[in-house]
Amino acid sequence: MKRVYLIMVAVMLTMAAYAQFEAGKYYVGASVSGLSLSYNGSEKASFGLQAKGGYLFDDNLMATAQLGIDKKNDMPTYFKAGVGMRYYIVQNGLYLGGHLNYVHAGNAFDDFQPGIQVGYAFFLSKTVTVEPEVYYDQSFKSHRDFSTVGIRIGVGVYL
């Protein structure tokens, strides 16, 4: 009896997740990074806020756009704008993503930073998620000083 119950629960969870990553859905999200959860060669502490929007143009495949701001200790504030893609693996919430950001840091520098991320969409309801992710942004200015690896915690809404 326990096996039948577990199979029924697994099927219901799979069907609920499938409905969230189908073509035609929109996504709106916000995330926080830094707080000693990221590292690059030039920083001691940082704090970042990102806003992201997306559209699932095919099942499991989302085009994204993002805006963000990062405040790094002893460095100018970074402003970011970018586009990317996100692929959901096997409808379970695990995703792989890639993006290209334009980074502007006042008079200090401008940079294009490609990056990758791996994350998971934990559904709190049918539409609201908590999304932790690990990311890497590659800088072309000085990869030791400005390339960043870190953890981002976000909240998303699938409409």
Contacts in CASP RR format, 6 or more apart in sequence:
PFRMAT RR
TARGET T0000
AUTHOR 0000-0000-0000
METHOD contacts of the structure
MODEL  1
MKRVYLIMVAVMLTMAAYAQFEAGKYYVGASVSGLSLSYNGSEKASFGLQ
AKGGYLFDDNLMATAQLGIDKKNDMPTYFKAGVGMRYYIVQNGLYLGGHL
NYVHAGNAFDDFQPGIQVGYAFFLSKTVTVEPEVYYDQSFKSHRDFSTVG
IRIGVGVYL
14 91 0 8 1.000
14 92 0 8 1.000
16 123 0 8 1.000
16 126 0 8 1.000
17 91 0 8 1.000
17 92 0 8 1.000
17 93 0 8 1.000
17 123 0 8 1.000
18 91 0 8 1.000
19 126 0 8 1.000
20 121 0 8 1.000
20 123 0 8 1.000
20 126 0 8 1.000
20 127 0 8 1.000
20 158 0 8 1.000
21 56 0 8 1.000
21 59 0 8 1.000
21 60 0 8 1.000
21 62 0 8 1.000
21 88 0 8 1.000
21 91 0 8 1.000
21 93 0 8 1.000
21 158 0 8 1.000
22 56 0 8 1.000
22 59 0 8 1.000
23 56 0 8 1.000
23 57 0 8 1.000
23 58 0 8 1.000
23 59 0 8 1.000
24 55 0 8 1.000
24 56 0 8 1.000
24 57 0 8 1.000
25 55 0 8 1.000
25 56 0 8 1.000
25 158 0 8 1.000
25 159 0 8 1.000
26 53 0 8 1.000
26 54 0 8 1.000
26 55 0 8 1.000
26 56 0 8 1.000
26 158 0 8 1.000
26 159 0 8 1.000
27 52 0 8 1.000
27 53 0 8 1.000
27 54 0 8 1.000
27 55 0 8 1.000
27 56 0 8 1.000
27 62 0 8 1.000
27 64 0 8 1.000
27 156 0 8 1.000
27 157 0 8 1.000
27 158 0 8 1.000
27 159 0 8 1.000
28 52 0 8 1.000
28 53 0 8 1.000
28 54 0 8 1.000
28 156 0 8 1.000
28 157 0 8 1.000
28 159 0 8 1.000
29 51 0 8 1.000
29 52 0 8 1.000
29 53 0 8 1.000
29 154 0 8 1.000
29 155 0 8 1.000
29 156 0 8 1.000
29 157 0 8 1.000
30 49 0 8 1.000
30 50 0 8 1.000
30 51 0 8 1.000
30 52 0 8 1.000
30 154 0 8 1.000
30 155 0 8 1.000
30 156 0 8 1.000
31 49 0 8 1.000
31 50 0 8 1.000
31 52 0 8 1.000
31 131 0 8 1.000
31 133 0 8 1.000
31 152 0 8 1.000
31 153 0 8 1.000
31 154 0 8 1.000
31 155 0 8 1.000
32 47 0 8 1.000
32 48 0 8 1.000
32 49 0 8 1.000
32 50 0 8 1.000
32 152 0 8 1.000
32 153 0 8 1.000
32 154 0 8 1.000
33 46 0 8 1.000
33 47 0 8 1.000
33 48 0 8 1.000
33 49 0 8 1.000
33 50 0 8 1.000
33 70 0 8 1.000
33 135 0 8 1.000
33 150 0 8 1.000
33 151 0 8 1.000
33 152 0 8 1.000
33 153 0 8 1.000
34 45 0 8 1.000
34 46 0 8 1.000
34 47 0 8 1.000
34 48 0 8 1.000
34 70 0 8 1.000
34 150 0 8 1.000
34 151 0 8 1.000
35 46 0 8 1.000
35 47 0 8 1.000
36 45 0 8 1.000
37 150 0 8 1.000
37 151 0 8 1.000
37 152 0 8 1.000
38 46 0 8 1.000
38 148 0 8 1.000
38 149 0 8 1.000
38 150 0 8 1.000
38 151 0 8 1.000
39 148 0 8 1.000
39 149 0 8 1.000
39 150 0 8 1.000
40 144 0 8 1.000
40 145 0 8 1.000
40 146 0 8 1.000
40 147 0 8 1.000
40 148 0 8 1.000
40 149 0 8 1.000
41 144 0 8 1.000
41 145 0 8 1.000
42 72 0 8 1.000
42 75 0 8 1.000
42 145 0 8 1.000
42 146 0 8 1.000
43 72 0 8 1.000
43 73 0 8 1.000
43 74 0 8 1.000
43 75 0 8 1.000
44 73 0 8 1.000
44 74 0 8 1.000
45 72 0 8 1.000
45 73 0 8 1.000
46 70 0 8 1.000
46 71 0 8 1.000
46 72 0 8 1.000
46 73 0 8 1.000
47 70 0 8 1.000
47 71 0 8 1.000
48 68 0 8 1.000
48 69 0 8 1.000
48 70 0 8 1.000
48 71 0 8 1.000
49 68 0 8 1.000
49 69 0 8 1.000
50 66 0 8 1.000
50 67 0 8 1.000
50 68 0 8 1.000
50 80 0 8 1.000
50 152 0 8 1.000
51 66 0 8 1.000
51 67 0 8 1.000
51 68 0 8 1.000
52 64 0 8 1.000
52 65 0 8 1.000
52 66 0 8 1.000
53 64 0 8 1.000
53 65 0 8 1.000
53 66 0 8 1.000
54 62 0 8 1.000
54 63 0 8 1.000
54 64 0 8 1.000
54 65 0 8 1.000
55 62 0 8 1.000
55 63 0 8 1.000
56 62 0 8 1.000
57 63 0 8 1.000
60 87 0 8 1.000
60 88 0 8 1.000
60 89 0 8 1.000
60 91 0 8 1.000
61 85 0 8 1.000
61 86 0 8 1.000
61 87 0 8 1.000
61 88 0 8 1.000
62 85 0 8 1.000
62 86 0 8 1.000
62 87 0 8 1.000
62 88 0 8 1.000
63 83 0 8 1.000
63 84 0 8 1.000
63 85 0 8 1.000
64 83 0 8 1.000
64 84 0 8 1.000
64 85 0 8 1.000
64 86 0 8 1.000
64 99 0 8 1.000
65 82 0 8 1.000
65 83 0 8 1.000
65 84 0 8 1.000
66 80 0 8 1.000
66 81 0 8 1.000
66 82 0 8 1.000
66 83 0 8 1.000
66 84 0 8 1.000
66 99 0 8 1.000
66 101 0 8 1.000
67 80 0 8 1.000
67 81 0 8 1.000
67 82 0 8 1.000
68 79 0 8 1.000
68 80 0 8 1.000
68 81 0 8 1.000
69 77 0 8 1.000
69 78 0 8 1.000
69 79 0 8 1.000
69 80 0 8 1.000
70 77 0 8 1.000
70 78 0 8 1.000
70 80 0 8 1.000
71 77 0 8 1.000
71 78 0 8 1.000
72 78 0 8 1.000
75 105 0 8 1.000
75 108 0 8 1.000
76 105 0 8 1.000
76 106 0 8 1.000
76 107 0 8 1.000
76 108 0 8 1.000
77 105 0 8 1.000
77 106 0 8 1.000
78 103 0 8 1.000
78 104 0 8 1.000
78 105 0 8 1.000
79 103 0 8 1.000
79 104 0 8 1.000
79 105 0 8 1.000
79 106 0 8 1.000
80 101 0 8 1.000
80 102 0 8 1.000
80 103 0 8 1.000
80 104 0 8 1.000
80 113 0 8 1.000
81 101 0 8 1.000
81 102 0 8 1.000
82 99 0 8 1.000
82 100 0 8 1.000
82 101 0 8 1.000
82 102 0 8 1.000
83 99 0 8 1.000
83 100 0 8 1.000
84 97 0 8 1.000
84 98 0 8 1.000
84 99 0 8 1.000
84 100 0 8 1.000
85 97 0 8 1.000
85 98 0 8 1.000
85 99 0 8 1.000
86 95 0 8 1.000
86 96 0 8 1.000
86 97 0 8 1.000
86 98 0 8 1.000
87 95 0 8 1.000
87 96 0 8 1.000
87 97 0 8 1.000
88 94 0 8 1.000
88 95 0 8 1.000
88 121 0 8 1.000
89 95 0 8 1.000
89 96 0 8 1.000
93 120 0 8 1.000
93 121 0 8 1.000
93 122 0 8 1.000
94 118 0 8 1.000
94 119 0 8 1.000
94 120 0 8 1.000
95 118 0 8 1.000
95 119 0 8 1.000
95 120 0 8 1.000
95 121 0 8 1.000
96 116 0 8 1.000
96 117 0 8 1.000
96 118 0 8 1.000
96 119 0 8 1.000
97 116 0 8 1.000
97 117 0 8 1.000
97 118 0 8 1.000
98 114 0 8 1.000
98 115 0 8 1.000
98 116 0 8 1.000
98 117 0 8 1.000
99 114 0 8 1.000
99 115 0 8 1.000
99 116 0 8 1.000
99 117 0 8 1.000
100 112 0 8 1.000
100 113 0 8 1.000
100 114 0 8 1.000
100 115 0 8 1.000
101 112 0 8 1.000
101 113 0 8 1.000
101 114 0 8 1.000
101 115 0 8 1.000
101 137 0 8 1.000
102 110 0 8 1.000
102 111 0 8 1.000
102 112 0 8 1.000
103 109 0 8 1.000
103 110 0 8 1.000
103 111 0 8 1.000
103 112 0 8 1.000
103 113 0 8 1.000
103 139 0 8 1.000
104 110 0 8 1.000
105 111 0 8 1.000
109 141 0 8 1.000
111 139 0 8 1.000
111 140 0 8 1.000
111 141 0 8 1.000
111 146 0 8 1.000
112 140 0 8 1.000
113 137 0 8 1.000
113 138 0 8 1.000
113 139 0 8 1.000
113 140 0 8 1.000
113 146 0 8 1.000
113 147 0 8 1.000
114 137 0 8 1.000
114 138 0 8 1.000
115 135 0 8 1.000
115 136 0 8 1.000
115 137 0 8 1.000
115 138 0 8 1.000
116 135 0 8 1.000
116 136 0 8 1.000
117 133 0 8 1.000
117 134 0 8 1.000
117 135 0 8 1.000
117 136 0 8 1.000
117 152 0 8 1.000
118 133 0 8 1.000
118 134 0 8 1.000
118 135 0 8 1.000
119 131 0 8 1.000
119 132 0 8 1.000
119 133 0 8 1.000
119 134 0 8 1.000
120 131 0 8 1.000
120 132 0 8 1.000
120 133 0 8 1.000
121 129 0 8 1.000
121 130 0 8 1.000
121 131 0 8 1.000
121 156 0 8 1.000
122 129 0 8 1.000
122 130 0 8 1.000
122 131 0 8 1.000
122 132 0 8 1.000
123 129 0 8 1.000
124 130 0 8 1.000
127 157 0 8 1.000
127 158 0 8 1.000
127 159 0 8 1.000
128 155 0 8 1.000
128 156 0 8 1.000
128 157 0 8 1.000
129 155 0 8 1.000
129 156 0 8 1.000
129 157 0 8 1.000
129 158 0 8 1.000
130 153 0 8 1.000
130 154 0 8 1.000
130 155 0 8 1.000
130 156 0 8 1.000
131 153 0 8 1.000
131 154 0 8 1.000
131 155 0 8 1.000
131 156 0 8 1.000
132 151 0 8 1.000
132 152 0 8 1.000
132 153 0 8 1.000
132 154 0 8 1.000
133 151 0 8 1.000
133 152 0 8 1.000
133 154 0 8 1.000
134 149 0 8 1.000
134 150 0 8 1.000
134 151 0 8 1.000
134 152 0 8 1.000
135 148 0 8 1.000
135 149 0 8 1.000
135 150 0 8 1.000
135 151 0 8 1.000
135 152 0 8 1.000
136 147 0 8 1.000
136 148 0 8 1.000
136 149 0 8 1.000
136 150 0 8 1.000
137 147 0 8 1.000
137 148 0 8 1.000
137 149 0 8 1.000
138 147 0 8 1.000
139 145 0 8 1.000
139 146 0 8 1.000
139 147 0 8 1.000
139 148 0 8 1.000
END
